[in-house]
């Protein structure tokens, strides 16, 4: 059996299994990745020596893909909410973390209290300046903070990764060449200039080529981008060591700003590839760790971890946010969240190997990798595991978004939005037609005139409190494209669309795919039917489908009533083909006026009529 192939297959399987565990139990994926990777290495199941010199190339390619995807995910409109704070964190904050981290390691460990040890501490300090987006972004999906905190942490994590990595490279060059201290600033600025220049050139060229539809076939676009990212990274590294990290980040940022044709498919492909590479690299790097050396750090290692978490990060945040509009609670939460990620791990592993080959550093090089992984593991387990509790304690975690964004503000959409708003859930209507928006506002609904198909529309809307989207325009293609774009903001299982007339007999084909929106209501209720029956006097009625007590008789539902949504335990669920309405739920149906004596009541415009507190009156 090919042992090298077995090792690679095992790494991939262990990585994806870790991702599945993290998704199931809702904690950062890096936790099982580090644990499983460490166990595979310590038990001798993985033999990384078989990968030989290819190991370093694998790490470089993985880092290139991860950082490009990070740059691609940044949104310029978000940056405007806190530009000064973000800028300070990646400049003043980085410098402060580097210097304080350096002196903390230098003073705590006797083996580093000498000229060569101080240089090792300088390298360690540079490595812990980065806060990994591979940990931050999944964490923010689980801990719903306000937009400002989320933006600051995302931008800091993505931008500081390449800057911190370049700083570490310059320090290593300083160590290898034994040059004068002045080389650090000069080489740092030179590396930034080269990496940024290659990144700008690569981003502009990639955008131009992607817009040439005849030049690059649609089915090869993702593979073209993947190959281009690796080439940009390698070319920049060839010009100046380790500048590729900045080049691919800038390239991703520019491509995200330019939004060339097919950017949605590129983002989806890169997101999946990034998950694979993060899983692969963390298993790989964790398996390389020497746990005996980490244990040998002893109480000094614990003190260093505490200083990084409880002293250095808070000083960084409070100095960087001085004069900002962030309140004390938000600053405290930012101080708590700074888990390190894959870039710190990858660079530390590679540099520890390189440093061990430099005369005079053989006995100290292991500190770089061991101390860095101590900070990675400590921050991920402690901060990642408690982020939700700390956020709730500080009051910066937002409640689960329960509201609905409607694409389309026609009469039928307004009626449904009214019913949902009456149930106590916020709604916002989006329509390109000014008359429809004005009609919605006159009826007491919030509306925005904008084109739902424009890429920046959803990014610029006030979406706080909204967690679902319903497409209700009379154009099938507009509804599908709007749902595809909305899926990136709300997730595929929170994006819906109403059937149109031509879809009535065609519900089992590819148009029912989840990323095109989940089809709503009974298959007989299309947008055209809904509008026609509204003109005929049909209305929305509220009824309790079954009594909350086991022996309570269920309320008879009129034959022509079509259920639209139900509310139970302060949760609203839209009716789709796979939904079973539970007992005791308040259900809103659509149909003719029921016979006298029916408990069904027409939905009024009074907000809160369907909330759990008013069930007895409904």
N, C-alpha and C positions, 0 to 999 in steps of 0.2 A: 504493500500500500504506500502511496505517496504521502509521506509524513508532512511535507510542506502544505500540500493541498488540504490535508486533514486539519492542520492548524488554522488555516485561513477559513475553512468552512465552520470550524468550531467558534472562531472569533465572531463571525457574522451571525451565527445562530444565537450565541450568548448575548450579543448586542441587541438583536431584535427582541429576544425573550425579555431582556431587561426593560426595553421600551414598553412592551406589553404589560409587564408588572407595574411599571410606573403609571401607565394610563389607567389600569384597573384600580389601583389604590390611591391615585391622585397625589403623588409626590414626585419631586424632580427625578428625571431619569438617571441623572448622574449618580444617585445613591446606589441603586442596584448595579449600575455599570461598574462603579468602583469596587463594590463588595464582590461581585461575581468575577470580575477581572482579577482582583487580588487573590481570590481563592484558587482560580485556575492556575495562576502563576506559582503560588506557594505549594500547591499540591503536585506541581510538576507535570500537570496535564498539558500545558502549552510549552512548547520548546521554541522560543523566539529566535534562538540562534540559527534556526533553519532558514529564517528570512534573510539573514546576512546583510549585505549593504543595501538591499532593496527596502529594508525597514525605514530608513531615513527618507527615501523617495516617496514611500506610501504616506508617511506622516506629512510631508510637504504638499502632496496632491490633496490630501484630506483637508488640511488647513486652508488651501487656496479655495476649495469649493465652499467651505463653511463661511469664510470671510466675504466672498463674493455674494453669497446669498444674504448675509447680514447687511451688506451695503445696499443690496437690491430692496430689502424690506424697509429701509428708512423712508420716512415721508417728510418732505420739506415743510408741508403745512403744520406738522406737529412741532417741528423745531422752533417755529415762531412763538410758541407758548412759553418757552423758557430758554432763549438763546444765550443769555449771560451766564446762567447757572451751568448749562452744558459746556460752554466754552471754558469756564473756570475749573470745572471738574477734570477736564482733559489737559489742562495746563498747570494751574496752581495746585490742584488736587493731586495730579500725577507727581509733580515735583516733591510735594510734601510727603506723600506715601513712600516715594523712593528713598528720600533722605532719612525719614524716621524708621522705616523698615531696615535700612542699612545699619543704622546705629543700634537698633534694638538687637539685631542678630550679632553684631560685633561685640556688644557689651555682655550679652548673655552667655555666649559660648567661648570658653577659654581658648579652644583650639583656633579660633578666628582672630584672637587678639595679637596679631602680628601683621606685617605689611601685606603678605600674600592673602592672609585671612580677611583683611579689610576689603581687598578686591573681590573676594568671593562674596562677602556681605553686600558689596555694591551690586553685584549681579543678581543676588537674591532679591534685594530691594527693588530692582528694575522689574523682575518677573512678577512680583505681587502687586504691581500697579494696575494690572489688567483685571477687569471684571467681565467674565465671559458671557456673551449673549446666548450661548448654547445652554446656559443655566438660567439666566435672567428671563429670557422670553417665555420658556415654558412655565416658569414660576409666576409671571404676571398673568398668564392665562388662568391659573388656579386662584390667584389672589387678585381680585378685581379692585384695583385702586382707582383713584381719580385720574383723569387724562394727563394732568401735569406730571404727577409722580411717574406714571407709566412711560411718558415721553422722555423724561430725564434719565431714567434707568436704562431704557432701550438705547438711546443715542450715546450715552456714556459707555455702555458695554460694547457697542459696535465700534465706535471711533477710538476708544482707548486701547483696544486690542492691538492694532497695528503699530500705534505710537509706542506703547510699552514694549512690544516685541523688538522694534527698531532700537529703542534705548538699550535693551538687553544685548542686542547684537553689537552695538557700539562699545559697550562695557567689555564684552568678550574680546573684541578686537583690541581694545586698550590693554587687556590682560595678555593676549597672545603676543603683541608687539612690544610690550613694556614701554610704550610711548609716554610722552609727557602728558600731564592732565589736560592740557589745552586741546588735545586731540578729541576729547569726548564731545565738546560742543560743536566743533567744526565737522566732525564725521556725522554727528547726529543731524545737523542741518543739511548736510550733503545727502544723506540717506533719505531724509524727508523730501527734499527737492526731486531726487531721482524717482522715488516711488510715486510721488504725486504726479509728476510729469508723465510717466509711463501709464499711470492709471487714467489720466485725462485723455491721453492719446488713444488708449485702448477703448475707453468708454465712447468717445466720439466715433471711432472707426466701427465699433461693434454696432452702434445705433444706425449708422449709415448702411452697413451691410444687411442688417436685419430688415430694413425698410425696402430693400431691393428684392421684391417678391420673386422675380424671375431668376435671380442669381442663386438664392438659397431655397430649395424646395421646402414646403411646409413640414414634411415629415422628418427633415434633417435639421431643423432649426435648433432644437434642444441639444442635439449632439454637437452642432457647430459652436454653440455658446459654451458647452463644456470644454471642448478642445481649445477654444480661444482663451478661456480663463486659465487653463493650465499653461498655455504658451505665454500669456502675459506675465504670469507669476514667474515662470522659468526665465524669461528674457530679462525681467527686472532683477532677479536674483543673480543672473549672469553679469549684469552691469555693476551691481553693488549688492554685496551679500545681505540676504534677508530683507530686501526692500520689497519683495514680491507681496508680502502681507498687506502693505499699504496700497500697492498698485491695484490689486484685485478688489480691495474694499472701495477705493475711489471709482474703479470701473463699475462696480455694482451700483454705487450711489448714482452715478451719471445715467446709467441705463434705466434705473428706476425713475429718474427725473424726466428723461426724454420719452419714456414709454413707447418704444417702437412697436410695430405690428406684432401681435402674438405674445405680448408681455405676460398675459395671464397664464398661458401654458408654460412659459419659461419659469415663472415664479413657482408654479405647482411642481414642475419637474425638479427644480433646484431645491425646493423644500424637502421633497422626499429623499433626494440624494444626500442632502445635508444630514438628515436623520440617520441615514445609513452610515455616513462617514463619522459622525459623532459617536455612534455606537461602536463602530469598528475601532476607532482610535482610543477611546477610553478603555475598552477591554484590553487592547494591545498595551497601552502605557501602564495601566494598573497592574497587569501581569508582570511587568518588568520591575516593579518596586521591590526593594529589599526591606521587608518588614522589620528584620532584626535591627537595621540601622535606624529606622524610624522610632522603634522602641528605645534605642540607645539615646535618643534625644532627651528622654526623661522629662523631669519637671521643667527644665528650661524650655523645652518645646511647647509645653502647655502654657507657660508664661508668655512666650512669644506669640502664640495664637491669641491669647487674651488681649495682649497689647494691640495686635492688628485689628481685632474686632471692636474692643471697647475704648480704645484710645486713638489710634491712628485714623481709622475711618470716620469717627465723629468729628475729629479736628478737621479732617479733609472736607467734610460736608458743610460744617458750620462756617468755615472760612470761605468756601466756594459759593455759598448761598447768602453771604452777608449782603444786605441791601435788597434782597429779592422779596417777592410777595408771598413766599412760602411761610406758613405758620410753624410754630414749634413742633406740633405733632407730625407734620409732613417732614420736617428736617430730621426728627428722631427716627422716622421710618426709613428715610434715605440712609441714615447712619447705620441702620441695622442690616440693610440689604446690600451686600457686596460680595457675593460668592464668586470664586475664581473658576475658570472653565478650561476648555480644551487647549486654547492657545498657550496659556501658562504651562499646562502639563506637557504639551508637545515640545515647546522651546526648552523647558527645564531638562527634559530627558535627553534631548539632542546635545544641549550645551554641556551637561554633566559629563557626557561621553567625550566630547571634544576637550574639555578642561582636564580630564584625567590623563590626557596624553601630553600636557604641557609640563615640562620639568619644574618641579617645586610645588606643583598643585595636586600631585597624585593622592595625597592623604586627606585633602580638603574638598576635592571636587564633589564627593558624594553629598556634602551638605546642601548643594544647590538643589538637587533633585528631591532629597528627603524633606528639607524644610519647605520647599514649594508645594509638594504633595500634602504635607501636613496642613498647610494653609488652605489648599483646595478642599481636602476632606473635611477639615474643621468648619470652614465657612459654609460648605454645602450642607452638611448634616445639621449644624446648629442653626444657621440662618434660614436655609431652605425648609427645614422641618418645622420651624416656628413662625415663619413669615405670616401665615394666615392669622395665627393667634395674636401676634404682635400688632398686625394691622388692625384687627378688630378692637384690641385694647386701646390703641391710639385713635380709633375712630376714622381711619383713612380708607377702610375697605368699604366699597359701595355695595349696597344690596344687589341681589341678582337682578339684572335688567329684565323687566317683565313687559315692557311696552312694545308697540308695533309701529313699524314704518310702512306706510302704504305707498306703493308706486302707482300713481293714478289717483285722481281726485274727482272722478265722475260721480254721478248720482248714486250708483250702486256702492262704490267704494266709500262714499260719505256715510251712507246708511249703516254699513258694516262697522265703520270706524266709530260712529255714534254709539252703536250697541256695545262695542268693546270699551269705549271710554265710560259709558254708563256703568259698566261692570267694575270700574275703578282702576283701569289700566291706561297708562298714557299712550297717546297716538300722535303721529306726525304724518301728514300727507305731502307727497312730492308729485308735482305735475308741471309739465312744460307749458300748459295752458293757463294763462293768467285768469280767465273767467272762472275756471274750475277752482283755482286757489281762492279767489275772492268769495265764491259761493261757500267753500268750506269754512272760511273765517267767519262769514255771516252766521253760519250754523254752530259756531262755538268750537270749531276744530282748528288746530294749528296746521298751517300749510306753508310750504316753501315752493316758489316757482324756480325750477331748475330741470336740467336734462339728466335723467337717471342713467343714461348711457355714457355720459362723460366720465372718464376715469377718476377725476378728482372730486366728483360730486359728493360721494359718500364720506370722503375724508374731511370735507368742509362742513358737513351738516352737524347740528347739535344732537348727537346720538345718545347722550347720557340718559340712562333709564330705558333705552330701547334695546331689546334683545332679539326681535323677530322682524321679518319682512314679508309683506304680502304684495305680490304684483297683480294689479287688477286693471291694466290698460286693455283696450280692445285690439291690440296688436300682439300676436303670439310671439313673434321674434323679439319684440321689445321686452316682453315679460320674461322670456328665457334668458336673454342677455343680462337683464337686470338681476335675475336670480343668480346667475353665474358670478356676477360682480358682488352681489350681496353675500354670497356664501363665504367670501374671504373675510367679511366683517362679522357676520352673525353665525357662521358655521352652517353646513349643508342641512342639518336637521332642524334649523330654525328659519328656513327660507321656503316660502309657499307661493303658489300662483293659482289663480282661478282657471277653470276650464273655459275655453272659447267654443263657439259653435262648431268649428271644424274638428275639435278634439273629442266631441261627444262619443263617436264610435271608434276612437283610436287611442285606447288607454294602456295597451300592453307593449307598445313599441319603444324605441329608444328615447322618445321624448319624455318618458316617465322617469328618466334618470334623476338621481337625487341632486346632482349639481345643477340641474335645470329647474329646480323648484319642486317641492312636493305638491301634487295636485290636491285641491281642496274639495270638500263636500261630496254629496252624492253625484254620480256621473250624469244625472239628468239636469243638475243645476249648473248651467253654463252662465257666463256673464250676460249673454243675450237673453236667456230665460229669466234671470234675476231681474234685469231691467224691465223686461216686458211685464212680469208679474207685479213689480212695484207700481207700474203705471195702472195696473188693473185693481189696485187697492190692497194687495198682499202686504203684510208687515212682519216685523220681528216680535216674537213672543217668548216670554220667559216661563219656564215650568220646571218643577222638580221631578225628574224621571222616576225615582223610586224613593220611598221614605228611608230615613236614616236608621230606623229600627228594623230588625229582621222580620217582625210580624206586620210591618206597615204595608198596606196595599199600594202597589205601584199606580201612579197616575196614568190614565189612558192618554195616549198621544194621538191627536187627530191624524187621520190617514194621510192627509196631504202635507203634513208638517215635515220639513227637512231640517235636521239638526245642523247647526253651524258651528257652535262651540259650547263648551261647558266650563263652569267654574266650581272648583272644590278645593278647600284648604288654601284659599287665597292664591290659587294657581289656575290659569286659563289655558285650556287646550283646544286647539282648532280641530274640527272633525275632518278626518281623512279616511280612506278606505280601510286602514288597519287599526282604527281607533274603536275601542269599546267603552261606552260611557258608563262610569262607575255608579254605584248606589249613592243616593243622597246628593248627587251633583245638581247644581242649578244649570239648566240647559237652555240656550237661546236657539229657537227654531224659526224657520221662515215658512209662512203659508197664509191661508185665508183666515179670516176671523173665526175663532172656534165657536161652537154652539154655546148657548146660555148654560151657565152652571159649571163650565170648565174652569179649572184652577189656573189655566194659562192666562197670563196678563201681558198686554202689549208693553214693550220696552219703552220707557219714557226717556226724557233727556236729563233726568236727575242723576248725577254721578253717584255711584255707590249702591244703586238699586240691587245689584247682584252680588255684593260682597257677602261673605259668610255671616256677618253680623245682622244682615237684613233678610236672611232666608225665610224667617217666619212670616215676613210681610210680603214676600214675592208672590 
